Amino acid sequence: MSQKNVEIVRKFIDAWQRDSDAMIKYLHPYIEWAPVEESHTPSHGHDGARRLREGWLDNWEEHQLDVEEVLDKGDQVVVAQRLRGRGKLSGVEAELVHYSQFTVRNGRITQIYEPSVRADALEAAGLSE
């Protein structure tokens, strides 16, 4: 297990929940982020990462993300997070597991891919079961 890369991802997740400036220090300037909400259309760079974060948060009145599982293989880290929240417009409460596959190089996250199922996250990271 690459504890250093896992720690970078955990710190990013914590910072992401606090504010955009805090999360940026864990991201490579040319980060490529392919979110599930945008059909995996990649956003690039720090500005793209800020836009994705703010857009996502705009949908929630309140939310909580808890890391449930972390798997890694070298520079690849897969995280399963349980999301609990209430929609801002609908007021509907939701709970789901969200998967992210991170690539970490030279101490920075260079890529984030958000598949809708665990198997796809594992495959993207070369951790298929």
C-alpha positions as CSV (number, residue, x, y, z in Angstrom):
1,M,0.0,0.0,0.0
2,S,1.3,3.4,-0.9
3,Q,0.5,5.1,2.3
4,K,1.8,8.5,1.1
5,N,-0.6,8.5,-1.9
6,V,-3.5,7.3,0.3
7,E,-2.7,10.1,2.7
8,I,-2.7,12.7,-0.1
9,V,-6.1,11.5,-1.3
10,R,-7.6,11.5,2.3
11,K,-6.3,15.1,2.8
12,F,-7.8,16.2,-0.5
13,I,-11.2,14.7,0.5
14,D,-11.1,16.5,3.8
15,A,-10.0,19.8,2.2
16,W,-12.6,19.4,-0.6
17,Q,-15.3,19.5,2.1
18,R,-13.9,22.7,3.6
19,D,-13.1,25.0,0.7
20,S,-11.8,25.3,-2.8
21,D,-8.5,26.9,-1.9
22,A,-7.7,24.2,0.6
23,M,-8.3,21.4,-1.9
24,I,-6.2,23.0,-4.7
25,K,-2.9,22.4,-2.9
26,Y,-3.4,18.6,-3.4
27,L,-4.2,18.9,-7.1
28,H,-1.7,19.1,-10.0
29,P,-2.2,22.4,-12.0
30,Y,-3.2,20.3,-15.0
31,I,-5.6,18.0,-13.1
32,E,-8.1,16.1,-15.3
33,W,-11.3,15.4,-13.4
34,A,-14.1,13.3,-15.1
35,P,-17.2,13.4,-12.8
36,V,-20.1,11.1,-13.1
37,E,-22.5,14.0,-13.0
38,E,-21.1,15.3,-16.3
39,S,-21.1,11.9,-18.1
40,H,-17.3,11.7,-17.4
41,T,-16.6,14.8,-19.6
42,P,-13.3,15.9,-18.2
43,S,-12.6,19.3,-16.6
44,H,-9.1,20.5,-16.6
45,G,-6.9,22.6,-14.2
46,H,-7.6,24.3,-10.9
47,D,-10.4,26.4,-12.4
48,G,-12.2,23.3,-13.6
49,A,-11.8,21.6,-10.2
50,R,-13.2,24.7,-8.5
51,R,-16.2,24.8,-10.9
52,L,-16.9,21.1,-10.3
53,R,-16.8,21.4,-6.6
54,E,-19.0,24.5,-6.5
55,G,-21.5,23.0,-8.9
56,W,-21.8,19.9,-6.9
57,L,-22.2,21.7,-3.6
58,D,-24.9,24.0,-5.1
59,N,-27.2,21.0,-5.3
60,W,-27.1,20.2,-1.5
61,E,-28.7,22.0,1.4
62,E,-26.6,19.8,3.7
63,H,-24.3,16.8,3.1
64,Q,-21.8,14.6,4.8
65,L,-19.2,12.4,3.1
66,D,-17.6,9.5,5.0
67,V,-14.7,7.4,3.6
68,E,-15.7,3.8,3.8
69,E,-13.0,2.0,1.8
70,V,-9.6,2.9,0.4
71,L,-7.7,0.6,-2.0
72,D,-4.5,1.4,-3.8
73,K,-1.9,0.1,-6.2
74,G,1.1,2.3,-6.6
75,D,0.0,5.7,-8.0
76,Q,-3.7,4.5,-8.2
77,V,-6.1,5.0,-5.3
78,V,-9.8,4.0,-5.2
79,V,-12.1,5.5,-2.6
80,A,-15.6,4.6,-1.7
81,Q,-17.5,7.4,0.2
82,R,-20.9,7.3,1.7
83,L,-22.9,10.4,0.9
84,R,-25.7,11.5,3.1
85,G,-27.5,14.7,2.2
86,R,-30.6,16.7,1.5
87,G,-31.2,18.3,-1.9
88,K,-31.3,22.1,-1.9
89,L,-34.3,22.4,-4.2
90,S,-36.2,19.2,-3.5
91,G,-35.6,18.8,0.2
92,V,-35.3,15.1,-0.5
93,E,-32.9,13.1,1.7
94,A,-30.4,10.9,-0.1
95,E,-27.9,8.3,0.8
96,L,-25.5,6.6,-1.7
97,V,-22.0,5.3,-2.1
98,H,-19.8,7.4,-4.4
99,Y,-16.7,6.0,-6.0
100,S,-13.6,7.9,-7.1
101,Q,-10.4,6.7,-8.7
102,F,-7.4,8.9,-8.2
103,T,-4.0,9.0,-9.9
104,V,-1.3,10.5,-7.7
105,R,2.1,11.5,-9.1
106,N,4.9,13.4,-7.4
107,G,2.7,14.2,-4.4
108,R,-0.2,15.7,-6.4
109,I,-3.4,14.3,-7.7
110,T,-3.2,14.4,-11.5
111,Q,-6.5,12.6,-12.4
112,I,-9.9,11.9,-10.8
113,Y,-12.4,9.6,-12.4
114,E,-15.8,9.1,-10.9
115,P,-17.4,5.9,-12.1
116,S,-20.9,5.0,-11.0
117,V,-20.0,1.5,-9.8
118,R,-17.2,0.0,-7.7
119,A,-16.0,-2.5,-10.4
120,D,-15.4,0.3,-12.9
121,A,-13.3,2.2,-10.3
122,L,-11.2,-0.9,-9.6
123,E,-10.7,-1.6,-13.3
124,A,-9.6,2.0,-13.9
125,A,-7.0,1.6,-11.2
126,G,-5.8,-1.8,-12.3
127,L,-7.3,-3.4,-9.2
128,S,-10.0,-5.6,-10.8
129,E,-11.1,-8.5,-8.8
